[in-house]
């Protein structure tokens, strides 16, 4: 006799593992989906589910890059805090890279 | 109508700002160098503007492929400028496919074993 709860527990562990892996801070896919959709020019354009997930990742990478590069700039200038001028200096290359 | 739209947009920007703030805070702790509030706001603003560019590109790629739904292929194109980014997105896409395949296997696996059991009992 198969235990009907066994399968459900398996999928729970998988999602728990996924949750642990994604315990890093990130964007909610609803936010990303709505944000991107708001910028579409045509009403009929839709976002696929997987596309949203990938874009969520990409946005996180963008923000992380912006932060890390700003921090490295502050470090190279021997500053205690990351200030706006550090961000301004890395911004051009960041935009070119994306 | 446009007032509601504006409010919705402000809420989205606030949500982005919140997550950016958390990312920066964590990074500030890890690297022992804090981000000024101005920088966090600037990164958040830039992220929203970048989404505008992403969205327009995604829409154009989908339309070029005669689709109205943006797909993962469109996302991979948007990530084409940086090799490292391209590879990262490619890997994430394969991870997603693998997870979906694993989930499918779980549900068809049970069916398959039941089918073979039936066949064996018939023989």
Backbone of each chain as ProteinMPNN parsed JSONL, in Angstrom:
{"seq_chain_A": "XXXXXXXXXXXXXXXXXXXXXXXXXXXXXXXXXXXXXXXXXXXXXXXXXXXXXXXXXXXXXXXXXXXXXXXXXXXXXXXXXXXXXXXXXXXXXXXXXX", "coords_chain_A": {"N_chain_A": [[0.864, -1.207, 0.0], [0.636, 2.08, -0.954], [1.914, 4.97, 0.596], [0.064, 7.798, 0.734], [0.978, 10.163, 1.65], [3.663, 10.135, 1.4], [4.634, 10.943, -1.107], [3.883, 13.593, -1.119], [5.412, 14.556, 0.967], [7.917, 14.237, -0.106], [7.901, 16.178, -2.152], [7.696, 18.362, -0.583], [10.149, 18.402, 0.787], [11.809, 18.864, -1.363], [11.013, 21.46, -2.112], [11.672, 22.704, 0.201], [14.422, 22.461, 0.188], [14.903, 24.005, -2.04], [14.011, 26.414, -1.048], [15.855, 26.832, 0.939], [18.165, 27.11, -0.537], [17.522, 29.379, -1.941], [17.555, 31.216, 0.063], [18.925, 33.452, -0.003], [18.611, 36.976, -0.405], [16.186, 38.248, -2.636], [14.352, 39.351, -5.565], [10.776, 39.462, -5.683], [8.871, 37.352, -7.765], [6.431, 38.274, -8.627], [6.595, 41.036, -8.403], [8.629, 41.623, -10.267], [7.425, 40.674, -12.587], [5.142, 42.337, -12.815], [6.402, 44.803, -12.991], [8.017, 44.676, -15.343], [5.97, 44.157, -17.203], [4.59, 46.554, -17.065], [6.099, 48.203, -18.601], [5.847, 47.375, -21.189], [5.089, 48.05, -24.6], [2.918, 47.205, -26.079], [-0.397, 45.997, -25.46], [-0.949, 43.325, -25.848], [1.342, 41.902, -25.353], [2.826, 39.357, -23.42], [4.316, 37.843, -20.49], [6.182, 34.911, -20.224], [6.137, 32.24, -17.791], [8.617, 30.992, -17.032], [10.319, 32.827, -18.157], [9.891, 35.028, -16.534], [11.01, 34.109, -14.137], [13.709, 33.851, -14.874], [14.287, 36.517, -15.495], [13.967, 37.65, -13.023], [16.185, 36.629, -11.725], [18.145, 37.862, -13.285], [17.763, 40.557, -12.737], [18.442, 40.603, -10.083], [21.138, 39.966, -10.25], [21.999, 42.236, -11.607], [21.606, 44.274, -9.695], [23.281, 43.333, -7.668], [25.763, 43.447, -8.96], [25.945, 46.225, -9.382], [26.133, 47.034, -6.732], [28.425, 45.654, -5.719], [30.462, 46.599, -7.432], [30.388, 49.325, -6.858], [31.182, 49.223, -4.242], [33.776, 48.179, -4.477], [34.928, 50.324, -5.763], [34.771, 52.274, -3.791], [36.463, 51.095, -1.977], [38.886, 51.19, -3.38], [39.361, 53.831, -3.239], [39.866, 54.221, -0.657], [37.729, 54.709, 1.119], [35.417, 54.821, 3.854], [32.714, 54.479, 3.626], [30.258, 53.632, 1.18], [29.656, 55.87, -1.223], [27.672, 58.224, -3.181], [29.272, 59.208, -5.254], [30.968, 57.098, -5.806], [29.28, 55.182, -6.865], [28.458, 56.606, -9.13], [30.759, 56.61, -10.613], [31.099, 53.971, -11.433], [28.884, 53.463, -12.865], [28.637, 53.991, -15.787], [30.138, 51.867, -17.075], [28.797, 49.692, -16.014], [26.255, 49.896, -17.193], [26.961, 49.554, -19.844], [27.82, 46.945, -19.782], [25.517, 45.581, -19.407]], "CA_chain_A": [[0.0, 0.0, 0.0], [1.472, 3.283, -1.02], [1.577, 6.031, 1.538], [-0.24, 8.981, -0.064], [1.683, 11.345, 2.172], [5.098, 10.049, 1.09], [4.973, 11.781, -2.257], [3.736, 15.006, -0.754], [6.549, 14.923, 1.802], [9.06, 14.377, -0.99], [7.881, 17.469, -2.84], [7.936, 19.391, 0.437], [11.586, 18.488, 1.027], [12.427, 19.53, -2.512], [10.793, 22.903, -2.07], [12.421, 23.216, 1.346], [15.787, 22.623, -0.283], [14.915, 25.17, -2.915], [13.866, 27.615, -0.227], [17.126, 27.071, 1.627], [19.096, 27.61, -1.533], [17.156, 30.743, -2.299], [17.421, 32.034, 1.25], [19.48, 34.744, -0.365], [17.58, 37.97, -0.662], [15.961, 38.428, -4.057], [13.104, 40.012, -5.933], [9.614, 38.586, -5.826], [8.594, 37.267, -9.196], [5.249, 39.09, -8.941], [7.069, 42.406, -8.58], [9.35, 41.699, -11.535], [6.458, 40.484, -13.655], [4.333, 43.557, -12.966], [7.259, 45.917, -13.401], [8.336, 44.514, -16.76], [4.735, 44.305, -17.979], [4.187, 47.962, -17.105], [6.9, 48.904, -19.596], [5.569, 46.901, -22.542], [4.389, 49.041, -25.418], [1.647, 46.668, -26.562], [-1.195, 45.302, -24.45], [-1.028, 41.876, -26.048], [2.583, 41.245, -24.949], [2.764, 38.685, -22.123], [5.574, 37.272, -20.02], [6.113, 33.506, -19.857], [6.499, 31.954, -16.396], [10.056, 30.788, -16.897], [10.974, 34.09, -18.503], [9.836, 35.871, -15.326], [11.992, 33.592, -13.18], [15.044, 34.22, -15.351], [14.452, 37.974, -15.377], [14.14, 37.925, -11.594], [17.604, 36.366, -11.479], [18.955, 38.857, -13.966], [17.646, 41.823, -12.02], [19.217, 40.457, -8.856], [22.546, 40.073, -10.639], [22.249, 43.644, -11.931], [21.718, 45.032, -8.444], [24.487, 42.865, -6.977], [26.901, 44.018, -9.678], [25.995, 47.655, -9.069], [26.575, 47.179, -5.347], [29.804, 45.193, -5.564], [31.383, 47.504, -8.125], [30.441, 50.572, -6.081], [31.954, 48.936, -3.045], [35.187, 48.078, -4.868], [35.374, 51.68, -6.059], [34.964, 52.932, -2.497], [37.658, 50.482, -1.402], [40.081, 51.677, -4.081], [39.577, 55.226, -2.841], [40.091, 54.218, 0.781], [36.609, 55.339, 1.825], [34.73, 53.948, 4.81], [31.335, 54.282, 3.228], [30.018, 53.69, -0.257], [28.898, 57.095, -1.475], [27.088, 58.375, -4.514], [30.284, 59.399, -6.315], [31.504, 55.774, -6.168], [28.291, 54.603, -7.761], [28.471, 57.349, -10.394], [31.945, 56.247, -11.403], [30.99, 52.635, -12.015], [27.624, 53.344, -13.607], [28.749, 53.845, -17.247], [30.56, 50.522, -17.47], [27.724, 48.766, -15.642], [25.211, 49.958, -18.214], [27.502, 48.976, -21.074], [27.931, 45.505, -19.608], [24.211, 44.955, -19.421]], "C_chain_A": [[0.88, 1.23, 0.0], [0.961, 4.313, -0.023], [1.305, 7.311, 0.749], [0.505, 10.21, 0.406], [3.145, 11.341, 1.781], [5.466, 10.99, -0.043], [4.905, 13.254, -1.894], [4.922, 15.452, 0.088], [7.778, 15.121, 0.934], [9.067, 15.753, -1.627], [8.104, 18.601, -1.855], [9.428, 19.561, 0.667], [12.268, 19.203, -0.12], [12.25, 21.033, -2.424], [11.494, 23.52, -0.878], [13.867, 23.449, 0.943], [15.903, 23.854, -1.158], [14.853, 26.44, -2.088], [15.173, 27.923, 0.476], [18.136, 27.666, 0.662], [18.809, 29.068, -1.846], [16.957, 31.628, -1.093], [18.115, 33.374, 1.049], [18.322, 35.68, -0.663], [17.42, 38.135, -2.178], [14.636, 39.114, -4.305], [11.978, 39.003, -6.009], [9.242, 38.557, -7.293], [7.354, 38.071, -9.584], [5.657, 40.526, -9.219], [7.729, 42.568, -9.947], [8.373, 41.606, -12.697], [5.654, 41.753, -13.902], [5.18, 44.709, -13.491], [7.569, 45.842, -14.892], [7.097, 44.749, -17.617], [4.332, 45.761, -18.109], [4.94, 48.734, -18.179], [6.659, 48.409, -21.017], [4.786, 47.949, -23.314], [3.026, 48.535, -25.863], [0.929, 45.876, -25.489], [-1.116, 43.797, -24.59], [0.243, 41.15, -25.593], [2.473, 40.664, -23.54], [4.138, 38.151, -21.758], [5.379, 35.819, -19.639], [6.613, 33.299, -18.429], [7.983, 31.803, -16.176], [10.826, 32.066, -17.205], [11.002, 35.017, -17.287], [10.904, 35.426, -14.332], [13.4, 33.992, -13.586], [15.284, 35.715, -15.192], [14.623, 38.384, -13.927], [15.598, 37.721, -11.215], [18.457, 37.485, -12.045], [18.923, 40.194, -13.237], [18.468, 41.774, -10.74], [20.705, 40.602, -9.165], [22.901, 41.527, -10.933], [22.487, 44.467, -10.667], [22.989, 44.64, -7.693], [25.743, 43.44, -7.633], [27.068, 45.485, -9.346], [26.582, 47.86, -7.673], [28.041, 46.81, -5.182], [30.797, 46.154, -6.22], [31.506, 48.829, -7.373], [31.318, 50.39, -4.863], [33.448, 48.867, -3.365], [35.754, 49.462, -5.165], [35.663, 52.425, -4.76], [36.242, 52.411, -1.845], [38.911, 51.044, -2.046], [40.375, 53.124, -3.727], [39.761, 55.362, -1.338], [38.976, 54.915, 1.568], [35.897, 54.327, 2.707], [33.331, 53.582, 4.361], [31.232, 54.342, 1.711], [29.103, 54.88, -0.526], [28.481, 57.215, -2.925], [28.146, 58.534, -5.598], [30.917, 58.074, -6.733], [30.574, 55.097, -7.148], [28.335, 55.275, -9.125], [29.636, 56.926, -11.26], [31.794, 54.886, -12.066], [29.772, 52.473, -12.925], [27.785, 53.174, -15.124], [29.102, 52.435, -17.687], [29.484, 49.487, -17.153], [26.655, 48.712, -16.723], [25.685, 49.349, -19.529], [27.542, 47.451, -20.984], [26.58, 44.805, -19.633], [23.443, 45.329, -20.686]], "O_chain_A": [[1.755, 1.391, 0.85], [-0.241, 4.495, 0.168], [2.229, 7.861, 0.149], [0.653, 11.181, -0.336], [3.809, 12.378, 1.812], [6.45, 11.728, 0.026], [5.748, 14.053, -2.301], [5.392, 16.582, -0.045], [8.582, 16.023, 1.168], [10.097, 16.428, -1.651], [8.622, 19.659, -2.211], [9.934, 20.681, 0.737], [13.166, 20.022, 0.077], [13.195, 21.794, -2.63], [11.872, 24.691, -0.905], [14.472, 24.464, 1.287], [16.847, 24.637, -1.049], [15.543, 27.418, -2.374], [15.57, 29.08, 0.608], [18.864, 28.6, 0.996], [19.72, 29.883, -1.997], [16.288, 32.658, -1.173], [17.922, 34.31, 1.825], [17.241, 35.277, -1.094], [18.409, 38.159, -2.911], [13.892, 39.42, -3.372], [12.189, 37.839, -6.353], [9.283, 39.576, -7.983], [7.228, 38.503, -10.729], [5.146, 41.162, -10.141], [7.44, 43.508, -10.687], [8.472, 42.356, -13.668], [5.499, 42.194, -15.041], [4.733, 45.491, -14.329], [7.405, 46.823, -15.617], [7.155, 45.448, -18.629], [3.793, 46.169, -19.139], [4.488, 49.79, -18.623], [7.215, 48.97, -21.962], [3.934, 48.644, -22.76], [2.086, 49.316, -26.011], [1.557, 45.17, -24.701], [-1.201, 43.067, -23.602], [0.239, 39.926, -25.46], [2.089, 41.354, -22.595], [5.014, 38.024, -22.613], [4.512, 35.505, -18.823], [7.413, 34.086, -17.923], [8.552, 32.399, -15.262], [11.854, 32.349, -16.59], [11.994, 35.702, -17.036], [11.613, 36.251, -13.757], [14.195, 34.422, -12.75], [16.374, 36.13, -14.797], [15.333, 39.343, -13.626], [16.181, 38.522, -10.484], [19.365, 37.992, -11.387], [19.941, 40.878, -13.135], [19.105, 42.754, -10.354], [21.439, 41.273, -8.439], [23.974, 41.997, -10.556], [23.435, 45.247, -10.581], [23.687, 45.495, -7.148], [26.671, 43.867, -6.946], [28.173, 45.949, -9.063], [27.415, 48.74, -7.458], [28.812, 47.557, -4.58], [31.835, 46.481, -5.644], [32.597, 49.389, -7.265], [32.092, 51.272, -4.494], [34.278, 49.413, -2.638], [36.913, 49.745, -4.86], [36.672, 53.121, -4.643], [37.003, 53.169, -1.244], [39.888, 51.342, -1.359], [41.5, 53.594, -3.892], [39.808, 56.47, -0.805], [39.234, 55.614, 2.547], [35.783, 53.149, 2.37], [32.825, 52.505, 4.678], [32.02, 55.015, 1.047], [27.942, 54.9, -0.117], [28.878, 56.421, -3.778], [27.964, 58.065, -6.721], [31.355, 57.928, -7.874], [31.012, 54.511, -8.138], [28.261, 54.605, -10.156], [29.53, 56.885, -12.486], [32.316, 54.675, -13.161], [29.644, 51.489, -13.652], [27.138, 52.302, -15.704], [28.451, 51.87, -18.566], [29.277, 48.535, -17.906], [26.206, 47.638, -17.122], [24.912, 48.709, -20.241], [27.326, 46.753, -21.975], [26.499, 43.596, -19.85], [22.309, 44.888, -20.873]]}, "seq_chain_B": "XXXXXXXXXXXXXXXXXXXXXXXXXXXXXXXXXXXXXXXXXXXXXXXXXXXXXXXXXXXXXXXXXXXXXXXXXXXXXXXXXXXXXXXXXXXXXXXXXXXXXXXXXXXXXXXXXXXXXXXXXXX", "coords_chain_B": {"N_chain_B": [[-8.014, 57.119, -13.793], [-5.359, 57.16, -14.636], [-4.193, 58.019, -12.361], [-4.395, 55.863, -10.616], [-2.718, 54.113, -11.983], [-0.325, 55.43, -11.719], [0.009, 55.275, -8.976], [0.225, 52.511, -8.656], [2.61, 52.111, -9.989], [4.358, 53.534, -8.359], [4.24, 51.927, -6.105], [5.43, 49.603, -7.044], [8.0, 50.565, -7.529], [8.714, 51.129, -4.939], [8.758, 48.581, -3.871], [10.914, 47.482, -5.268], [12.919, 49.137, -4.301], [12.974, 48.349, -1.648], [13.938, 45.668, -1.75], [16.422, 46.114, -2.959], [17.587, 47.621, -0.993], [17.819, 45.691, 1.041], [19.591, 43.873, -0.146], [21.867, 45.493, -0.401], [22.323, 46.071, 2.255], [23.015, 43.594, 3.345], [25.319, 43.118, 1.873], [26.845, 45.194, 2.749], [27.266, 44.415, 5.362], [28.692, 42.022, 4.959], [31.019, 42.894, 3.67], [31.879, 44.86, 5.311], [31.518, 47.569, 4.721], [29.499, 50.172, 4.542], [26.529, 51.177, 2.69], [25.555, 54.349, 1.552], [22.412, 56.041, 2.036], [21.68, 57.445, -0.157], [23.005, 56.167, -2.248], [21.779, 53.663, -2.26], [19.203, 54.376, -3.004], [19.792, 55.377, -5.525], [20.749, 53.095, -6.859], [18.422, 51.565, -6.843], [16.701, 53.164, -8.376], [18.093, 53.106, -10.794], [17.886, 50.381, -11.359], [15.154, 50.109, -11.858], [14.933, 51.697, -14.144], [16.533, 50.205, -15.822], [14.957, 47.974, -16.085], [13.003, 48.942, -17.723], [14.39, 49.193, -20.135], [15.092, 46.479, -20.497], [12.506, 45.366, -20.729], [11.501, 46.582, -23.067], [13.302, 45.568, -24.938], [12.852, 42.774, -24.638], [10.209, 42.625, -25.495], [10.502, 43.42, -28.157], [12.129, 41.357, -29.165], [10.45, 39.142, -28.882], [8.344, 39.875, -30.533], [9.708, 39.944, -32.941], [10.125, 37.251, -33.309], [7.632, 36.565, -33.958], [5.877, 36.157, -31.823], [3.593, 36.603, -29.078], [4.063, 36.182, -26.492], [6.607, 36.55, -24.174], [9.562, 34.642, -24.111], [11.947, 32.263, -22.641], [14.04, 32.207, -24.38], [14.097, 34.766, -25.406], [14.916, 36.129, -23.134], [17.471, 35.109, -22.844], [18.683, 36.3, -25.016], [18.625, 38.979, -24.258], [20.545, 38.909, -22.328], [22.875, 38.837, -23.703], [25.121, 40.57, -23.906], [27.202, 40.368, -21.992], [29.55, 37.862, -21.516], [29.85, 36.29, -19.214], [27.473, 36.781, -17.867], [25.664, 35.818, -19.727], [26.278, 33.069, -19.737], [25.633, 32.471, -17.103], [22.845, 32.949, -17.05], [22.031, 31.098, -18.925], [22.709, 28.725, -17.579], [20.966, 28.921, -15.381], [18.559, 28.709, -16.703], [18.713, 26.084, -17.653], [18.741, 24.784, -15.215], [16.143, 25.325, -14.353], [14.676, 23.932, -16.317], [15.532, 21.347, -15.735], [14.521, 20.982, -13.151], [11.811, 21.017, -13.76], [11.653, 18.775, -15.384], [12.32, 16.806, -13.541], [10.16, 16.963, -11.791], [8.138, 16.135, -13.501], [8.962, 13.549, -14.043], [8.548, 12.352, -11.613], [5.765, 12.171, -11.419], [5.091, 10.696, -13.709], [6.622, 8.48, -13.357], [5.471, 6.933, -11.341], [3.16, 6.172, -12.683], [4.232, 4.669, -14.763], [5.442, 2.482, -13.448], [3.23, 1.289, -12.424], [1.952, 0.529, -14.787], [3.772, -1.371, -15.868], [3.589, -3.298, -13.883], [0.942, -4.165, -14.226], [1.174, -5.247, -16.807], [2.944, -7.339, -16.327], [1.424, -8.944, -14.628], [-0.575, -9.676, -16.341], [0.813, -11.243, -18.163]], "CA_chain_B": [[-7.369, 55.855, -14.22], [-3.912, 57.3, -14.667], [-3.727, 58.195, -10.98], [-4.202, 54.499, -10.12], [-1.53, 53.563, -12.634], [0.834, 56.071, -11.114], [0.15, 54.703, -7.629], [0.731, 51.145, -8.804], [4.004, 52.223, -10.372], [5.099, 53.942, -7.161], [4.332, 50.78, -5.215], [6.435, 48.709, -7.611], [9.309, 51.162, -7.289], [8.995, 50.974, -3.51], [9.112, 47.17, -3.663], [12.279, 47.331, -5.768], [13.798, 49.844, -3.373], [13.07, 47.529, -0.445], [14.837, 44.545, -1.989], [17.762, 46.67, -3.187], [18.073, 48.014, 0.325], [18.221, 44.488, 1.761], [20.8, 43.345, -0.781], [22.976, 46.38, -0.046], [22.596, 45.952, 3.678], [23.736, 42.343, 3.538], [26.65, 43.285, 1.307], [27.545, 46.098, 3.654], [27.707, 43.616, 6.506], [29.706, 41.066, 4.526], [32.263, 43.547, 3.287], [32.189, 45.879, 6.329], [31.516, 48.916, 4.177], [28.068, 50.431, 4.368], [26.071, 51.997, 1.569], [24.769, 55.509, 1.958], [21.023, 55.935, 1.597], [21.612, 58.002, -1.503], [23.459, 55.142, -3.191], [20.745, 52.633, -2.346], [18.113, 54.951, -3.804], [20.271, 55.49, -6.902], [20.771, 51.75, -7.444], [17.026, 51.165, -7.046], [16.202, 53.94, -9.52], [18.753, 52.57, -11.992], [17.326, 49.05, -11.618], [13.836, 50.302, -12.485], [15.151, 52.166, -15.52], [17.075, 49.08, -16.586], [13.818, 47.109, -16.393], [12.34, 49.546, -18.884], [15.184, 48.789, -21.291], [14.899, 45.025, -20.628], [11.143, 45.08, -21.181], [11.366, 46.972, -24.478], [14.071, 44.586, -25.708], [12.142, 41.494, -24.6], [9.029, 42.742, -26.344], [10.958, 43.468, -29.545], [12.604, 40.024, -29.552], [9.285, 38.265, -29.012], [7.62, 40.292, -31.739], [10.527, 39.536, -34.079], [9.903, 35.82, -33.49], [6.199, 36.462, -34.218], [5.208, 35.665, -30.618], [3.145, 37.674, -28.191], [4.51, 35.849, -25.136], [8.063, 36.569, -24.014], [10.047, 33.323, -23.699], [13.298, 32.239, -22.066], [14.98, 32.51, -25.461], [14.201, 36.227, -25.453], [15.715, 36.542, -21.975], [18.876, 34.774, -23.128], [19.187, 37.328, -25.941], [18.832, 40.211, -23.499], [21.754, 38.728, -21.526], [23.979, 38.481, -24.601], [26.276, 41.481, -23.944], [28.313, 39.915, -21.164], [29.68, 36.401, -21.622], [29.618, 35.682, -17.904], [26.035, 36.877, -17.601], [25.03, 34.914, -20.678], [26.462, 31.704, -19.244], [24.876, 32.362, -15.853], [21.413, 32.848, -17.375], [21.888, 29.81, -19.601], [22.712, 27.688, -16.544], [19.724, 29.038, -14.61], [17.493, 28.194, -17.562], [18.809, 24.629, -17.652], [18.317, 24.365, -13.882], [14.684, 25.37, -14.348], [14.201, 22.814, -17.134], [15.83, 20.112, -15.023], [13.548, 20.858, -12.061], [10.514, 20.663, -14.343], [11.74, 17.384, -15.844], [12.295, 15.959, -12.349], [8.79, 16.929, -11.287], [7.344, 15.324, -14.427], [9.37, 12.154, -13.88], [7.944, 11.824, -10.385], [4.366, 11.819, -11.618], [4.963, 9.636, -14.719], [7.33, 7.307, -12.833], [4.486, 6.106, -10.627], [2.279, 5.602, -13.681], [4.97, 3.663, -15.544], [5.641, 1.259, -12.665], [1.925, 0.631, -12.331], [1.702, -0.098, -16.086], [4.582, -2.593, -15.996], [3.024, -4.298, -12.967], [-0.238, -4.711, -14.882], [1.626, -6.092, -17.922], [3.527, -8.571, -15.797], [0.366, -9.791, -14.072], [-1.29, -10.222, -17.495], [1.638, -12.316, -18.716]], "C_chain_B": [[-5.858, 56.007, -14.15], [-3.351, 57.534, -13.278], [-3.476, 56.829, -10.363], [-2.933, 53.89, -10.689], [-0.272, 54.104, -11.979], [1.098, 55.484, -9.73], [0.735, 53.306, -7.7], [2.213, 51.174, -9.121], [4.872, 52.606, -9.176], [5.289, 52.768, -6.213], [5.389, 49.796, -5.703], [7.833, 49.25, -7.342], [9.706, 51.008, -5.827], [9.414, 49.539, -3.201], [10.546, 46.911, -4.12], [13.259, 47.951, -4.778], [14.043, 49.011, -2.122], [14.066, 46.385, -0.631], [16.266, 45.019, -2.213], [18.398, 47.024, -1.855], [18.57, 46.805, 1.104], [19.497, 43.891, 1.185], [22.008, 44.167, -0.355], [23.34, 46.251, 1.425], [23.421, 44.704, 3.955], [25.171, 42.485, 3.047], [27.494, 44.19, 2.185], [28.07, 45.356, 4.859], [28.841, 42.687, 6.113], [31.047, 41.733, 4.277], [32.667, 44.676, 4.233], [32.33, 47.277, 5.739], [30.086, 49.252, 3.812], [27.773, 51.322, 3.177], [25.289, 53.177, 2.104], [23.357, 55.357, 1.394], [20.866, 56.449, 0.164], [21.974, 56.949, -2.559], [22.391, 54.073, -3.376], [19.594, 53.118, -3.211], [18.521, 55.013, -5.272], [20.293, 54.131, -7.585], [19.355, 51.302, -7.754], [16.443, 51.862, -8.268], [16.775, 53.391, -10.827], [18.179, 51.209, -12.357], [15.975, 49.172, -12.317], [13.996, 50.763, -13.926], [15.682, 51.044, -16.398], [15.963, 48.118, -16.963], [13.059, 47.623, -17.601], [13.056, 49.096, -20.162], [15.005, 47.299, -21.554], [13.551, 44.727, -21.264], [10.976, 45.408, -22.659], [12.1, 45.979, -25.378], [13.331, 43.254, -25.789], [10.949, 41.513, -25.545], [9.419, 42.709, -27.825], [11.407, 42.092, -30.028], [11.429, 39.086, -29.776], [8.525, 38.595, -30.3], [8.366, 39.851, -32.986], [10.325, 38.056, -34.377], [8.419, 35.535, -33.711], [5.456, 35.81, -33.06], [4.662, 36.85, -29.855], [3.53, 37.394, -26.742], [6.028, 35.795, -25.098], [8.529, 35.224, -23.466], [11.448, 33.411, -23.108], [14.346, 32.535, -23.141], [15.172, 34.013, -25.582], [15.079, 36.725, -24.311], [17.194, 36.268, -22.237], [19.481, 35.803, -24.08], [19.496, 38.619, -25.195], [20.141, 40.131, -22.717], [23.001, 38.562, -22.388], [25.232, 39.337, -24.453], [27.462, 41.027, -23.122], [28.358, 38.4, -21.203], [29.333, 35.726, -20.314], [28.128, 35.67, -17.578], [25.267, 35.888, -18.461], [25.083, 33.473, -20.177], [25.632, 31.477, -17.986], [23.396, 32.157, -16.137], [21.124, 31.517, -18.062], [21.791, 28.684, -18.568], [21.426, 27.703, -15.73], [18.566, 28.447, -15.392], [17.497, 26.68, -17.571], [18.397, 24.068, -16.308], [16.802, 24.288, -13.806], [14.107, 24.195, -15.123], [14.381, 21.502, -16.405], [14.825, 19.892, -13.904], [12.197, 20.441, -12.605], [10.508, 19.222, -14.806], [11.655, 16.434, -14.645], [10.878, 15.832, -11.803], [7.925, 16.045, -12.179], [7.656, 13.854, -14.231], [8.681, 11.532, -12.674], [6.517, 11.375, -10.636], [4.207, 10.724, -12.656], [5.626, 8.353, -14.229], [6.366, 6.367, -12.144], [3.593, 5.405, -11.63], [2.959, 4.455, -14.401], [5.086, 2.366, -14.751], [4.329, 0.515, -12.52], [1.629, -0.105, -13.622], [2.468, -1.402, -16.21], [4.063, -3.674, -15.067], [1.826, -4.964, -13.608], [0.167, -5.667, -15.99], [2.132, -7.418, -17.399], [2.452, -9.512, -15.287], [-0.428, -10.427, -15.202], [-0.533, -11.379, -18.092], [1.615, -13.478, -17.731]], "O_chain_B": [[-5.154, 55.116, -13.675], [-2.172, 57.281, -13.031], [-2.477, 56.633, -9.671], [-2.169, 53.236, -9.979], [0.692, 53.385, -11.72], [2.242, 55.228, -9.355], [1.618, 52.947, -6.921], [2.986, 50.372, -8.597], [5.97, 52.081, -8.997], [6.344, 52.616, -5.595], [6.143, 49.228, -4.913], [8.738, 48.501, -6.974], [10.874, 50.787, -5.508], [10.303, 49.302, -2.383], [11.303, 46.211, -3.448], [14.294, 47.365, -4.459], [15.156, 48.964, -1.598], [14.928, 46.157, 0.218], [17.213, 44.406, -1.721], [19.578, 46.765, -1.617], [19.614, 46.869, 1.753], [20.377, 43.455, 1.926], [23.046, 43.615, 0.009], [24.513, 46.314, 1.795], [24.4, 44.745, 4.7], [26.114, 42.04, 3.702], [28.697, 43.984, 2.344], [29.176, 45.62, 5.332], [29.832, 42.567, 6.833], [32.093, 41.191, 4.637], [33.661, 45.365, 4.002], [33.153, 48.072, 6.193], [29.526, 48.68, 2.877], [28.611, 52.098, 2.718], [24.459, 53.029, 3.002], [23.133, 54.646, 0.415], [20.043, 55.96, -0.609], [21.34, 56.853, -3.61], [22.125, 53.63, -4.493], [19.072, 52.376, -4.043], [17.712, 54.739, -6.16], [19.907, 54.011, -8.748], [19.105, 50.722, -8.811], [15.776, 51.237, -9.092], [16.065, 53.231, -11.82], [18.003, 50.911, -13.538], [15.685, 48.43, -13.256], [13.294, 50.291, -14.821], [15.327, 50.941, -17.573], [16.004, 47.508, -18.032], [12.538, 46.846, -18.401], [12.424, 48.678, -21.133], [14.79, 46.892, -22.696], [13.454, 43.943, -22.208], [10.391, 44.632, -23.415], [11.601, 45.595, -26.435], [13.198, 42.673, -26.866], [10.704, 40.563, -26.289], [8.762, 42.061, -28.639], [11.11, 41.698, -31.156], [11.41, 38.325, -30.743], [8.121, 37.705, -31.049], [7.755, 39.435, -33.971], [10.347, 37.639, -35.535], [7.997, 34.38, -33.656], [4.535, 35.019, -33.264], [5.181, 37.962, -29.955], [3.352, 38.244, -25.868], [6.658, 35.088, -25.885], [7.978, 34.718, -22.489], [12.058, 34.479, -23.075], [15.418, 33.057, -22.837], [16.282, 34.483, -25.831], [15.89, 37.633, -24.494], [18.058, 37.078, -21.902], [20.659, 36.141, -23.963], [20.503, 39.275, -25.464], [20.779, 41.153, -22.467], [24.061, 38.192, -21.884], [26.315, 38.891, -24.832], [28.608, 41.268, -23.501], [27.355, 37.729, -20.96], [28.618, 34.724, -20.287], [27.595, 34.678, -17.08], [24.349, 35.213, -17.996], [24.083, 32.755, -20.187], [25.008, 30.429, -17.82], [22.761, 31.291, -15.536], [20.096, 30.888, -17.81], [20.926, 27.813, -18.655], [20.859, 26.655, -15.422], [17.701, 27.774, -14.833], [16.442, 26.048, -17.506], [17.779, 23.006, -16.24], [16.239, 23.331, -13.275], [13.174, 23.536, -14.664], [13.505, 20.638, -16.441], [14.328, 18.783, -13.712], [11.507, 19.617, -12.005], [9.511, 18.516, -14.657], [11.005, 15.391, -14.716], [10.444, 14.75, -11.405], [7.081, 15.296, -11.687], [6.761, 13.01, -14.247], [8.284, 10.367, -12.691], [6.091, 10.333, -10.138], [3.304, 9.896, -12.537], [5.237, 7.259, -14.637], [6.428, 5.152, -12.333], [3.29, 4.221, -11.488], [2.359, 3.404, -14.628], [4.864, 1.281, -15.29], [4.296, -0.715, -12.493], [1.12, -1.225, -13.594], [1.904, -2.423, -16.605], [4.09, -4.852, -15.421], [1.69, -6.187, -13.552], [-0.398, -6.753, -16.122], [1.809, -8.48, -17.931], [2.538, -10.725, -15.478], [-0.903, -11.556, -15.077], [-1.127, -12.383, -18.486], [2.242, -14.509, -17.977]]}, "name": "protein", "num_of_chains": 2, "seq": "XXXXXXXXXXXXXXXXXXXXXXXXXXXXXXXXXXXXXXXXXXXXXXXXXXXXXXXXXXXXXXXXXXXXXXXXXXXXXXXXXXXXXXXXXXXXXXXXXXXXXXXXXXXXXXXXXXXXXXXXXXXXXXXXXXXXXXXXXXXXXXXXXXXXXXXXXXXXXXXXXXXXXXXXXXXXXXXXXXXXXXXXXXXXXXXXXXXXXXXXXXXXXXXXXXXXXXXXXXXXX"}
